[in-house]
């Protein structure tokens, strides 16, 4: 470790006074500003043109004070050269402890993109609200603080609508972001205890997942839709299980072919930022359109509003008495696949789920349908 040079310097201010400051090389870490700096202003001044003995005496005294501070700072900063390994480690941990955890949380979110970035953004907003505008340092992060935040987020209201509470699954998503940050900070040695491992997460609440039966999907397919592109994209989702966010950005370059595998799509999921390879059927391929040699977006000029507005009308005209949104086509794909005998691991891979538990909800749906069939044959 190199010695730090400390030099006393002077600078003339516009007022004519001379300010005294210390110049460090290399720069040193300032725990107050949490930045590295080369300067430390001492709040001591010299009169550039002393007019009397008082000015001269003040100059001598202030210069002497500055020289003493300079000598002390030089000794303090370079004392680490003779610290024991234990003392050096303690000083390092103290320095790390003074860093802002909130700032680290924000830095961790910076690499996220698209919808994932939005989730991180709102997670940070709720954490800032929990802190009531205050900062929190690494050394202050402990199990109690994070458990208090978990209790807070479970009762918090949405940012956009202050009259509406967050759903449990939304709270889970936000809380997972801070747990991910805690896990990362511990792995990098910024936290001395594995707070993430010590804090229980929020349980996922099973949500109502509406879907179409095969009969209903066939009825919908034979029913005209006011916009052909809405019908085409909807059935592409139903045949592939893809989300609207991924279909809307799908490009021709992502549609690929091999003799062994046939046609498949290689894309990065917007929600998880994870790459997925998805085989597609001939029927799904035809929904992409006839010009498969083009470049750029496949479904250009899509408007989510058209889907939100027209799907309920289309569903009603098909005489289907269910509340169906675009995302229900993804649920339909998964449910029909499992009803047809596709194993849960394959369905999970096709949907791009990170955890098999997310896919298990569809096994429960299938089990419920099996239970319903037991009462369809009766002699009473």
Secondary structure, DSSP 8 states (H G I E B T S, - for coil): ----EEEEEEEE-TTS-EEEEEEEEEEEEETTTTEEEEEEEEEEEE-TT--SHHHHHHHHHHHHHHHHHHHHHHHHHHGGGG--HHHHHHHHHHHHHTSBHHHHHHHHHTT--HHHHHHHHHHHHHHHHHHTT---BGGG--HHHHHHHHHHHHH-B-SS-TTSB--HHHHHHHHHHHHHHHHHHHHTTSSSS-HHHHS--------------HHHHHHHHHS--SSHHHHHHHHHHHHH---HHHHHT-BGGGEEEETTTEEEEEEE-TTT--EEEEE--HHHHHHT-S-TT--SBSSTT--HHHHHHHHHHHHHHTT--S---THHHHHHHHHHHHHTT--HHHHHHHHT-SSHHHHHHHHHHHHHHHHHHTTSS---
